[in-house]
Amino acid sequence: MSTEGIVRGYDFMDASSIDEHVICAICAHPFTDPVVTPCDHIFCKACIKSWFDKKSECYLCRKGGLSMKALRPANHCVMNILDKILVRCLACEDENIRRGDFADHLKNHCLYHPQKCSASDLKCPWVGLRNQAKSHHSACIFETLRPAFEDILTRLHAIEKENKSLRSENSDLKEELMTLEREYNELEGVMKNNEEHGHSGHTGIVVFLLFLNYTNLIKDITTLP
């Protein structure tokens, strides 16, 4: 039984039949997340990363100056060979599972693989076997409260959206206020200039009306949340 299999929850059906070209030279197991060096050697991603922590050279040919950034994913041919390797689940003992399908087996089929509660997104701490999940689900207080949680979240999102809209409106009003301030100051200057030359005319009325708009806008802004 391989160390890799124990860690990942499976054992190989026939390890002796696995193509030697998909065996990692560092860990001596079939590649996991295989990557290729610039010198065309393939290793498990975790294995070569651990090696690079010690030396920045290829494990096989010793080509120097290498790092994780220089690596590329293995091609589809290598991945297809790895995915087709047959394994046995150590939890439920189901056999002849393609290694590429093993994650799906654990998630959706294995009766003895630990499962989280369907309400784990609501912080339910329960973890148990798949064949226990149904009875837990029927009694799970978090699932019972899910409609209330979802209603609260919906209302919170609506409030956040409205708040964002109000902040945007507030920003627009402040910008309009700054424009009115500039116009008011300009007209006030024109009025003073006209008064100095004895041409007041209707300028005072225009400035007064602009002042009313200015004060009304200030009221609008101060009433915003």
Secondary structure, 3 states (H helix, E strand, C coil): CCHHHHHHCEEECCHHHCCHHHECCCCCCECCCEEECCCCCEEEHHHHHHHHCCCCECCCCCCECCCHHHCEECCHHHHHHHHCCEEEECCCCCCCEEHHHHHHHHHHCCCCCEEECCCHHHCCCCEEEHHHHHHHHHHCHHHHCHHHHHHHHHHHHHHHHHHHHHHHHHHHHHHHHHHHHHHHHHHHHHHHHHHHCCCCCCHHHHHHHHHHHHHHHHHHHHCCC
